[in-house]
Amino acid sequence: MKKLKIVLIGYGKMGHVLEQVAQRRGHEIVLTIDKGDEDRFDDLRFLTADVAIEFTAPQMAYTNCLRALERGIPTVSGTTGWSEDLPKLRKLCKEGGKTFFWSSNFSIGVNLFLQINRRVAELMKAAPSYQLSLEETHHIHKLDAPSGTAITLAETILDERHELKKWELTEEPSPHVLPIKAHREGEVAGIHTVHYTSEVDRISLTHEAFGREGFALGAILAAEYATKHTGWLTMEDMLNVH
């Protein structure tokens, strides 16, 4: 694997783990940009980078990614909570020849879990009496609720279960609504569970992350992938699980 020069946009807890994983894989962090360091987008080291990885906050993500893409740097982002801006970057990739890789969750395990969720939702159409619900737990520092991963799980279910018209962040179920409960506790890395409940039993699918390491590794693998491919990229592309 070619040694990459990487810019980290966001240098909090996740940024430090990304740095450690990248260095273990033989890559070099040439520049870090944290909140308040926006002048570093004009640092000459930025232009030497092969790829930028962005993990910040929803209100900053679009501007950060746009700045990186405008400088011709393939960009990977794992920030969630700004999905309304993603179509603009998709258009930029299509019309402007840029490369952008976004995922609501970079964990390899989570992305396989998403595929399992789709298959189970399809199978469970044979048992429509089961009521669906979804819950997720993250650390208290996570700003968006529900999480991007929970939304992806929910939207996959809605694609298969047409009697459900929407998902909703709620503690109380209601007809034609997929309820999501979002918990924020301590330093929990991430737990996502889909429940199928009937009067006689319950089927639950759960993915639990033990730390940030899995997310960081997936993001570094995505960065490696983004230097070899162009356009709008996803975990489905990288894992070849369309």
Sequence and secondary structure as in RCSB ss.txt:
>XXXX:A:sequence
MKKLKIVLIGYGKMGHVLEQVAQRRGHEIVLTIDKGDEDRFDDLRFLTADVAIEFTAPQMAYTNCLRALERGIPT
VSGTTGWSEDLPKLRKLCKEGGKTFFWSSNFSIGVNLFLQINRRVAELMKAAPSYQLSLEETHHIHKLDAPSGTA
ITLAETILDERHELKKWELTEEPSPHVLPIKAHREGEVAGIHTVHYTSEVDRISLTHEAFGREGFALGAILAAEY
ATKHTGWLTMEDMLNVH
>XXXX:A:secstr
    EEEEE  SHHHHHHHHHHHHTT EEEEEE TT GGGGG HHHHT SEEEE   HHHHHHHHHHHHHTT  E
EE   S GGGHHHHHHHHHHH  EEEE S   HHHHHHHHHHHHHHHHGGG TTSEEEEEEEE TT  SSS HHH
HHHHHHHHHH TT  EEEE SS  TTEEEEEEEE TT  EEEEEEEE SS EEEEEEEE SSHHHHHHHHHHHHH
HTT  EEE HHHHHT  
